[in-house]
Structure formats: C-alpha cells, structure tokens
C-alpha cells in the first residue's frame, strides 16, 4: 500500500510498516484517537453542569457526570464512528473516551486514515489472517492426498480399509488447507527490490511466453539479427507459446532465462494455479512443491528430505511414508527454482557446484520419473538434462510491456492521473530507445516503472538504470520524514552506498550471497569506526535496521541470515566498487572465465568512461589470446579454421567466417562423440560462438556445411532413438535437409563451372592483351574439388533413405554413410576429431569469454571503431 505524508503523520511506525507490507486482507487491531483536541466542540453539551446539591447521593452525582460526558462524546464522535462502521470496521469503546479500538482488514484501516475525525492510530495487534479458501479447493487437494495413502500397502491404507480413518481423513483435510495457505503466504507476494513494499503476484503478473529451445546447435542462425546501433547481434522474436500451456503439455520442462526474466515468478504462478483448483488451466491432478535451491549448498541437496519437510510443516500424517508414496506414484509437480544459484564452498567452483546440483537432480528425476518437473536455470548456466523439453523465456514484446505497465500503475490515483498511459507514451518516443530495449526484461522493466514513478523519466542504459534505482531507494526512504530515519540517513548519506558496495564486493569475491547478521553488523561497525566524518552516535544496529527494515535492500532469508534482496543488486554494487576502487584489472585477470561474474562485467562496461571501456576490451582480448599461446586442441582447431578461411572470397566479415566454420566442425565433433560430458561442453560452446556467426548471406559452401551438419545431427538422433526413427515429421525434416544440401551442391558446382569457363576465356584473351588482368580465383573454404562427387553421393544416399518402419540398424548405417560424406567434405584430419573432456571444457570457456567481450562492447560507452576492428580481426585466431 502506498501511504501519503498525511497518512504517515497520523500513524505510529509499527502500523506504518504493517500497512506498507500488507496486501489488503490482513486483519489488524488498531487503537485510534478520534474527535478533536479542542476544548470546545461545536457539538459540545452547553447545558448547565450538574451540581452535587441536586442529587441524593454522591454516586448519583457521579453517574450524572458520566451520562453528561457520554452524551457529549456521542454528539462529538457520532459522525466519525458511523463512518468507521460504514467501512465495516468493528469498534470497541468510544463512550467515555476519545480512544477507540477498531478491528478490520488492512485495507479498511488504510481507508479510515482519510477520515477527518481520525486524529492518530497505533498498531495494537496483528491478527494472523486465515484465508477463506473454498471448500472444493481444499477438498480437491485432500482427495489427492487420500488417494496417495490408499494406493499400495501401508498402515494408513489398512486404517481406511477398516473404516476407522475418519480422524485421519480430517487431519489430511486440515493439512491440505494449511499447505495451500502456507504456499500462498510464501509465494503469492513479490518483494519490490529496494523498498519495503510487496506486490501481489496475481495483480502484476504478465503472461510469460516461451520460445522453443531445442538443442542449441540446431537453431537457425536467422534467430539472430544485427542491431544497427550496436556492435553485435540481438535475438529476433521466434514463435512463442504461453508458459502455462507449455507446462501443461510437458512432463519434463527445463526453463531458461536471463537474470530477471521471470523464471521464479513463473514457477510460483504454476503452483498457485494448481492450488486454485482451476482445472481448465492445469489439468493434471498433482501437488505442487516449490523448492528454492539458492537456500541449499550443492553438496547437501537432498530433495526427498526437503519435500518431507514441506509436508511435515503443514501437519500431513505419516509424512515420510506419504512423501515416499507421492513420489513413487508420480503425484507431485516438483518446481526447482534457480539451479545456478546453489551455494558452494571455497574449494568448489561455481560451475562445479551447478554440475553437482544438476547431477543430483538427474538422479532424483530418474528415481522418481513418474512425477512432473519444471526446473529453471539462467541461460549462461544451462546444463543439458536428458528427456527434458528445454524452453527459453522470451523477452517481453510490446504487448507484454504495456500489460505490465498497466498492472503496475493500477491504483485509483494512478488511473485518475493516467500514469500508465503517460509512461507508455514516453517509452515510444525516439529518445527512449535504450529504455525500450531494457523493458524487454521484466526485472529491468520493474526498475523503469520505479524510476518513472519517481522522476517521470527513464535512465539511458542498464548501468545508469541500476544507479538511478538504488538512489531512489535511499532517497525515498529519507523522504518519508520519520525523525529516526532522517537522523540515520542524514548522518550516513552517500556513504551508505560505499558501505553496501564494499559488502557486495567482499561477498561476491568470496563466492557468497548469504551473510550472517553478526557479520553484517561487524562490517558496519568497522565502516563506522574507519571514517572521521561519520558521527560517533551512529550505531551499527541503527544502520542495519535502516537497510533491512526501512529500505529492504537486505532481506532475511533464514533466521539471522541475510542476502541482498536480489542477486542483480549485489552484482551492480560490486561493479560500482570495482569502478571506484580501480579493480578492473583484477576483474579481467581473475574473473574473466567465471560465469557468475558475467553480469558484473556488463555493468562495469556501462559504468566506466570511454578510455577505460576501450582498455577493458583490449585487456579482455589480450587475456583471451593467451589461451592459444601454448599448443593445445583449441589452438589446433583455430589453426585449421584460419587455414580454411584465410583467403576465402565474398563480402562476409572474416570473423563471421571463422565463427561459422568453427560451428560446423564443433557440431560435427559433438554429433560423433559418445561422451556425454564432451557433448554437453560442446553444446554450450556452440551456444556462445553462434553469437558471432550471423550474416545476412553466407558464402554458398558455408550454407552447404550448415545443412550437412543439421542433416547428420538428425540422422544420428534417429540411429539412437527408435521413437525418433519412427516419427514421420522427424524423418521428413531429415530428408528435407539432405535435399537442401544436394541443391546447394548442384548450384555451387554450376556457379564454379561458369566461373571456370569465364576464366579460361579471359586467360585466352590475356595471351593477346598482356595488359589485361585475369579475375581473382575464387577461394572456397571447403568444397570445390568434391562438389560433383558430393552431389552424386547425396543422391545415392537419398535413394537409400530408411523407411520409418525399418529397425534402428538401418538408420545407424544411414547415419554412418552421411558422416563419411561430411568427413570428406570438411577434410577433417583425425587429430582434430580426437577431443578429451578437458579439451571440450577449455574450448567452452574460451568461447564464453569471446561472447562476454562482445556483450561488453555493446554495453560500453563510445567504443572506438579502430580498436574494435583490431579486436575483431584477432578473435578466433591462434597466437
């Protein structure tokens, strides 16, 4: 709820905090002072005051005085009390005093503050709200639990069979109601970063859409397009599906997304939809269990035990047996949020922690495969999971952005002022292009709405946006005009950001996102004692309370354990520290290959000045180049790529050619390998390198190489999966790619033949006219001597195309034949094809660093063309 200054002037701090956090339907008991401070009211009783001599006894005299006061108060307070009753508030008192106790919902209390007769209010008691959950919803969940108990042999099953389970069934119904209530209490509200407010998920939820995310290596390069104002490429919109529909269709769903794209919100929403009993949206009869993996170290993830605890806290009987049966029967929807956010110790790298968590999840899924699963990763932390359909949360389109803004500015005041419409109009202006790009990410769009709400304008880029948002949090807090708050803010001021940056930096540098309260207090104490300009009376406890309770920058995640309210905020503050303390060299030398620091690199690139930005890119390029100074598989691979592309013709940029050829050979190696670790590493390597490979028109032989590898990929899939081999759509797709490759081979052969004949004619003329120059010889990267033979072999292969009814052995033979054709086309030597897990991991890291450098160039200020040209010419080349 948004409190005005007039509201705040009437209420005490406890009631203020409660109203700020409230959704509206929480029940509160409040003590109110009503009426007027003035001695004489217009409604005051002006009748003659009773005299003791008029009464037979002192008691009668006192009673007359009480009756007179009651009548006077009744006249004075009647209007206000009636107004409170009109708000459906329960009222106690008001007959002999201007202090009354009222009880009602937070929204009713909030509305009462606008009444002129309400002078002040203080919180008396927070009454825990038990939501009136529809009986049919509770019973629906209870029925699932009862079915779980009844299936199979167990003590409880025997109780049901003997007809003495009424008490147990009642316990299950109570547990079901508690489970629904607890889920809603934990997950129906979304904290607004940097504020004390929360927003109801349902009120702000904007439909999430997924882009189909098959294996990365199959994705068409057309999914990327050049951004004319940037040095690099952006993903274009693909065909999208509504997230809930995809979750409905897929038993195993892996959701990828960038930071702040809405992964966690989507998982919460799915659980809420199921617990509403809205079968039209989610038709599977199951119990949702949401597990936030950031709360657990990777090595200690015990999913069955965690699920037991979820049910135990709500009072399910025989909880361990119930959980085991639910898992075995496949009656759960397991929602695993943030695999990439698992914690890890000093001896463990972040990638190892994610691999460890993924391994444990794979084992769990294999053991309890009948259940439904939705698992979320950041895109940069993607790990392949066997059998899962992988999708990526699509960036917000214009319609979603407008829907979000409408949901955000939903209050009556905003609707009256037309705030949402004004915000949308500003976003469409040419000067708001950077803001429009940022608005495609829900987290950044949240920041934009906060920034706009405060200043009626937007920041220009990602880094400025975070800086502006953080300043709003600090200034908004001080602007609330509470004396104890002003005192803390005025004494600490801008130094608070320095403190937060130091703690963020120290935490991220030691790979930590959680902090003990005692550690934070100690850090604050050291900070306060260090600087002469900080007043001596400012205590660490006061600062801690300001940051946690009033600003919400730190959030309590467990008892006395805190974190920044969003990981991205910690990353931004770390970037701010790096820039101010000149730690960019450390960043490049020590963290370039650490994927958890990716966002920090991008933020630093946007914060530093022009000279520092160009130095950052040059240093990154230099560090990347060192990876190929010593003999290794990567260097051998890059030498082969450069030999193929060194003198090739066409208008395609040389770096794009190198990247495209590298994609082809990595694709070929990945398809042929039987090692799952190597396949996974090359999968991610391909994800990174494809960002460099887009071009509106590739040379013909690169198009041919692309079609051949796609066809081989499909053929190998068919040879390994009977289901795919019998799938007519998959089979037709394979045939289509082979035909496309055949047509490209024919066309390229004819083109080269025409060129050859033209050159012969010119050469003959050259004999008679020595001053004329022959045209340059076209340099093709792969294929010219083999095109005729290649076309013949592809035609023969098409004539032997297996039928969908044939056994897998037929596809194995077919895939082997196609593999030999590709091998001859690429002219690959055996030493290039032989690759170890260590080689694959090194190639993955190398290409990740290149991708990060390109992204930093997009975020940077005024990157010099000369410097970027130099970097591009060196990318993907051996030293």
Secondary structure, 3 states (H helix, E strand, C coil): CCCCHHHHHHECHHHHHHHHHCCCCCEEEEEEEECCCCCCCCCCCCCCCCCHHHCCCHHHHHHHHHHHHHHHHHHHHHHHHHHHHHCCCEEEECCCCCEEEEEEEHHHHHHHCCCCCEEEEEEEEEECCCCCCCHHHHHHHHHHHHHHHHCCCCHHHHHHHCCCCHHHHHHHHHHHHHHHHHHHHHHCEEECCCCCCEEEHHHHCCCCEEEECCCHHHCCHHHEEECCCCCCEEECCCCEEEHHHHHHHCCEEEEEECCCCCHHHHHHHHHHHHHHCCCCCCCCCCEEEEEEHHHCEHHHCCHHHHHHHHHHCCCCCCHHHHHHHHHHHCCEEEEEECHHHCECCCCCCHHHHHHHHHHHHHHHHHHCCCCEEEEEEEHHHCCCCCCCEEEEECCCCHHHHHHHHHHHCCCHHHHHHCHHHHHHHHHHCHHHHHHHHHCCCHHHHHHHHHHHHHHCCCCCCHHHHHHHHHHHHHHHHHCCCCHHHHHHHHHHCCHHHHHHHHHHHHHHHCCCCCEEHHHHHHHHHHHHHHCCCCCCCCCHHHHHHHHHHHCCCEEEEECCEEEECCHHHHHHHHHHHHHHCCCHHHHHHHHCCCHHHHHHHHHHHHHCCHHHHHHHHHHHHHHHHHHHCCCCHHHHHHHHHHHHHCCCCCCCCHHHHHHHHHHHHHHHHHHHCCCHHHHHHHHHHHHHHHHHCCCCCCCHHHHHHHHHHHHHHHHHHHHHCHHHHCCHHHHHHHHHHHHHHHHHHHHHHHHHHHHHHHHHHHHHHHHHCCCCCCCCCCCCCCCHHHHHHHHHHHHHHHHCCCCCCCCHHHHHHHHHHHHHHHHHHHCCCHHHHCCCHHHHHHHHHHHHHHHHHHHHHHHCCCCCHHHHHHHHHHCCCCC
